[in-house]
């Protein structure tokens, strides 16, 4: 029964506060209730009133009604503190799975100061934010991420308990724009790309089990694990071990190179390789089923590759229902794109 009531409440709130990257808070979407301290304070006022009636004491009456007036004024001030506040999501951040993803919001209070405003999402709270009247304040809220994909918070809580903490006024922002969560980088085993000179081959070629190797000079794009560091320390000559039968281009990071490996592991391996090539400022391309990113270098290229890995096999969240962080929509479509991978989120 409790679950059914909670579901109905959430449905009612979602209808009253639809998804939008901008929200102006007013009578229609602000909720207010006494806090625990407010309930205790109200109980004490009731006891004082009963005592005053019992003893017919004018001073007790005076103090009771004076404190009651303070409570009523505090209720109106708490509601007014949030009323008229405009909150806009201006940038949804990016990061790796397990990190806190920054969401940048802009708050504007055109008529009066908004004091002691708090923002919260899941267990992360941003406390005591002040927005002067007629000015704007940029607020950075970090949202926890669980796995790769689109990060669309169900609700961002906006609340205030100013001035005395006797009442709590709150509402929500339900953003449309999603953050991007990259796969968690995992050290990749040695594997040869199936791409040669920009063209895909029919199957991958692994270096495991090959006993014959050639030595060649280091070229841009080669993996650092394959450098003969002992020889480099002795002679200062940087050379690479080239295993016999290895046909893949060193400029390509290839999804099909890790045949028989779980999809999420493949994406983690590729994310690690992307970061490694980026640190070395190497030129590289990314080959995914249904998408090929041509070799390039630089921060923009790295970001593009990481984003492609983050959203691989996923559909972007749409209005019509909140999605858990990184949830797969269209399981069959994701499996079709990730042929050769056996795992799911």
Secondary structure, DSSP 8 states (H G I E B T S, - for coil): -HHHHHHHHHHHHHHHS---SEEE--TTT-EEEE-HHHHHHHHHHHHHHHHHHHHT-HHHHHHHHHHHHHHHHHHHHHHHHHTTEEEEEEEE-EEETTSEEEEEEEEEESSS-EEEEEEEETTEEEEEEEE-BT-EEEEEEEEE--SSEEE--S-EEEEE-TTTSSEEEEEEE---S-EEEE---------B-SEETTEE-SS-B--TT---EEEEE--TT--GGGB-HHHHHHH---EEEEETT----TTEEEGGGSTTS-HHHHHHHHHHHHHHHHHTT--EEEEETTEEEEEE-SHHHHHHHHHHHHTTT-----TTS---TT--SSHHHHHHHTTT-----
